[in-house]
């Protein structure tokens, strides 16, 4: 369990894939719970009897489930998460890429290592590396190892073409593989994947996903649903889940950059796809979870569904909140920092000139947070509302 002190007897922990604000006693109780100690061991370690422990664990459960408790106690001196677009270079040119044509810019390795040191010194708990294609960056393995060695969780967004090369460099030195999560883009079966991403990409991607899983790493995939791959989705999900992919995420097309409107599937096709996924999971409850995100429904809202054991669950509006500027910032390939990469007036500063801790206190962050609280009242992100990320939500 990752732990960060944020005040007197107050800690931020990453537990069961979520962040919580807790005190020292709660941390100890959760740690004992995670270690699967029997009740007598917990009584010995804490000095509480069985009845008192039952009450304490019930209080912990109630507070951890309370959004108000979390928000009222979370006052951060530095961000929890950083998304770092390490390079503006990519080894593929995908038809649906919302970034469009990339200029290939990236900072020198010495500058990137300095930024990595700033992130470590700022007590960040989680870093997402993306691009472009972040694995094209020369020396990326050293940046990843630096974060892992300092107990920072690393999420790597990649097309997986270079994934085996990376693992061959770092695998023997990674003692805790739970600190790395690979998000791999897969866009259908072989023919459709390669129509979108280029020739000779599918087999390499699938082979490298298998290689990572065999090495003990967790892989999650993301698929952008579009006219080219729509008919492949069910067979693709089946393939990925039988390979051992932890979660399969399906997301809607962002009409921006290389992606044109004619790639967008219809509302009727979206509804049909949801039903097909539901049927698939009735037949294969062992598949665990699939996430179908940002689906425009009949009421015009973008909603998120999970499918598990044949049940379709709508994740309600109150379960999601944008963390841009609240707990997360984005670093672009130039070293500039934003609350939200799509909203340029959320600019906070330049890591070539200032420290991350200084940038976090920039007045623009507080202006952005005010805008977020006033305008972002539902599940649609502020950038989409303002037409800065794909189509406007009319």
N, C-alpha and C positions, 0 to 999 in steps of 0.2 A: 504494500500500500504506500503510494507516494504521499509525503507529508511536508507541509510548509508552514512555518510559524508566521502568523500575521498580526499578533497582538499578545497581550498578557493572557496566558492560558487559552489562547484561541489559535486553532490550526486549520489550514485548508488541506483536505485530503482528497485523493483520487481513489475512490472505492467503488467496486462493481460498475466501472465504466462511467462514473459520474463524480462531480466535485461537490464536496460538502464542507461547511464550516462547523468545527466541533471543538470541544475542550479536551484536556489531557486524559481525563477519566474515560470519556467516550472513545478516544483513540485506543486506549488500552483494552476496553471492552470489545471493540470491533476487531482488534488485532487478535485477541484471544478467541473470538468467534471464528475468524478466518482460519486460525490454526487448528480448528476442530477439536479443541480441548473439551474433555467431559466437564460436567457441572462442578464436580468436586475440585478439579484443577482450577477452575475460574474462581471458586469460593476461596481457595487457598491464596491465589494471586491477588485478590481484591479485598478480602476481609468481609465480603457481603454474604449473607445467607441466601438460600435458594429463592425464597419469596422476594427478598429485596432485589436480587438480580433480575427476576422476572419483571418487576416493576420498572427497573432501569432500562432494560432492553425495549420494553413497550414505549417508554418515554423517548428513547432514541429513535425508534421507528416512526413515531408520530412527528418528531421534529425534522427528521431527514426527509419526510414526505411533504413538509410544509414549504411552499415557495416563499411565503412571507418571511419565515425564519431565515431562510438562506439569503434573501435579498437584504434584509435588515442588518445582517451580521457581516456582510461581505463588503469591506472597505479596503481596497487594494492599493498598495504603494507602487506596485509594478504589475504588469499583466500576468495572467495565468498562462495564456497561450500566445504563441506567435506563429503566424503563417509567413513563411519566408519563400518568396518567389526567387529562387537562387539564380536562375538564368532566364534570359529571354530567347534561348536557343532551343530548338526541338529537332529531333531526328525523323519526325513524320510531318505530313501536311494533311490533317484530317478534314474531311468535308464538312463536319459539323462543329469545328472548333470555334468557340465564341471569341477567342483572342484575335483571330484573323492572322494576317501576315506579321510575323515576328522579325524584329531587327537584329536578333542574335546577340544583343548586348549582355555582358556580365561583368561583374567587378573582378579585379585581380585576386588571386588566391590569398595573398597576404591581407588584403582588406576584408575578404570574407571570413578569414580566421579571426580577425579582430572583432568583427560583428558577432561571431559565434561566442567569443569570450565575453562580450557585453551581455549576450543573452544568458549565459551561465551566471555571470555576476549579478544579474537582475533577478535571480531566484525564479525564473520561468520554469513551469512544470511540464509543459508540452510544446513541442515544435512540429509544425507541419511544413515539410519541404515539398515545393512544387516548382513549376516553371511557366512556360516551356516544359522541357523534360529535364528534371533536376539531375538525373543520373548521367547526363552528358557533361556535367560540370567536372573538370579535372580536379581531383582532390576531394570530391564529395564524401568519399569513404572516411577521410580524416575528420570532417565536420560531424558526420554521423557518430563516429566513435567518441568524439569529444563530448557530445550530448549524452550518450549512453553512459560513459564513464562518470558523468556527474549526476546520474540518476534522473535524467530528463527523458520523458517519453517522446519518441519520434514517429510521426506518421509520414509516410513517403508516398506521394502521388506519382504514379509512373505508368508508362505504357508497357513496361516489363521487358522491352527489347534488350536492355543492358542489365537486367536484374541478376542474372547468373554471374556476370563479371563482378558486380558489386559484392555478392555473397561470397565469392571465392576470395575476395580481399579481406572481408571483415569477419567471416563466420567464426573462425577459431578464437577471435579476441572478444566475442560477445558472450558474456557470462549470463546475462538475463535477457533472453529472447522475447520475453513478455513486454519489454520496453520498445519493441519495434512493431509497427503495423504497416503492412503494404496495402495501399489502395490502387488496384490495377484496373485500367480501362479495358473492357472487352465489349465489342460492339456487334455481337452476333456470332454465327458459325462462320466457317472459313470463307465462303464466297462473299457474304455480306460484310463481314469484318474487313476483308481486304478491299472491297469496293469503297469503304469509308476511310481506311487507314493506309492502304497501299499494298502492293504485292509482297508476298513472303513475310508477312507480319503475324498471321494467325498462329501457325505452328510454333514459332519462336515464343510468342506470348504464352501459349498454353504450356509448352515445355518448361518455361521458366517459372510459371505459377506452381507447377508440380514440384519443381526443384526446391522452391522456397518452402512449400508445405512439408516436403520430405525432410528438410533441414530443421523443421520444428518452428517455423515462423507462421504468424497469422496473416492470412490474405483475405481481403474484402474486395469485391469487384464493383465497378460502377458501369452502367450501360446507359447511354443517352438514346432514348427511344425516338425513332424517326421512320420515315417512309421506307427507307432501304432495309432496315433490320426488323421492322415490326413483326413480320411473320416468323422470325427466328426465335423470338424471345423465350417461348416455353421450352423448346429444345435446348437453348443455350443455358437457361437456368438449371435444367436437369443435368447437363454436362458439368457445369461448375460445381453444383452441390455434391455430385457423386465424386468429384475430384478432391473434395475436402475444403472448398472455399467456405469460410465462416459465414459471411453474410453476402447476399447479392442485393445491390441497390440499383433501382431503376429510376432514372430522372428524366424530366422533360427537356426538350430542346430549347436552348436559349437562342432566339433569332438575332444573331449578332455576329460580327466577324465573318468567318467563312460560311456560316449557316444561313441559308435562305428560307423564306417562308414555305416554299414548296416541299421542304423536307419535313414539315410539321404534320403529325398525324391528326386525324379529325377527332372531334369530341366523341363520336360514336365508336371509333376505334379504341379510344382510351377506355371507355366503359367496357367494351368487349374484352379488352386485355385484362382488366381487373378481374372479370369473371373467369377467364381462362386460368389466371394465376390461382384464384381461389380453388378451382377444380383440381389443379395440379397439387396443391397442398393438402387437399382431402385425400388424395391418392398416396402422397408421400409426406406424412407428418414428421418423418425423420429428418426432413430438410431443414428444420429449425425455422429461421426467420428470413423473410425477404422484405425489403423496404421499397415502397413505391412512393416517391416523393413529388411534391409540387404538382399535383394532379388537378387541373381546373375542373371543378364539378358544376352541377346545374345551377348552384347559387352564385357562381362566379369566383368563389374562394379557392385558393390552392391548398389542398389538404394532403396529409400524409397517412398512408395505411401501412400496417404490418400484416403479414400473413403467417400464421403458425398453426400447425395441427388442424388445418381445415377451417380455421376461424379468421375472418377478416375483421380487423380492429381499426377503427378510426381514431387517430391520435388527435385529441381535441385542441382547440386554439390555445388554451391556457398552458399546455405542456411545452410550448415553444416560445423562446424569446431570443431575439438577436443579441449576441454578446459582443458585437463590434464596439470597441471603445469602452465597454464595461469591463471585460476581462480579456479581450483579445485585440491584437493589432496585426497589421499586414506590412511586411517589408517588401518593397518591389525590387527588381534586379539592379536598380541604381543605388539602393541603400536608403531610399526615402520611405518614411513610415506613415501609414494611414490608419484611421479607425476602420474604414471600409475601403477596399481597393477600387470600388466602382464610383465612390463619391469623392471627388477630388478636393472639395472644400473641407474634408475631414483630415486633411494633411496635418501632421504633427511635427515633422522635423526630418533631418538628414543625419543618418548614422555615420556619415563621413565627417561630420562636424560636431555632433553632440552625442552624449551618452543616452542609452535607452531609458534610464531612470529619469533624466531631465526631460526627454521627449514626452514621456507618459504624463507629465504635469502641464503640458502645453494647453493654453486656454482654449484652443480649437477643439480639444477633446470634450471639454465641458459644454461647449456650444453644440457639438454633435450629439451629446447625450441628451441635451434639452430637446433638440429636434427629434431625436429618436422617441423620447417619451411622449411628445406631443402628436407626432404623425404616424408612428408605427404601432397602430392599435389592433392589428390582426396578424395573421400568419404570413401575409405577403411582405417580403423584405422591402425596406425603404428604397433600395436601388431599383427594384422592379417597379415600384409605385411611381418613381420619378422618371421612369423610362431610361435609366442609365444601365440597365442590365436586361437586354432583350426587349421584348415587347412591353408596352404599357399595359397595366391591368385595368382595362376600361370597364 
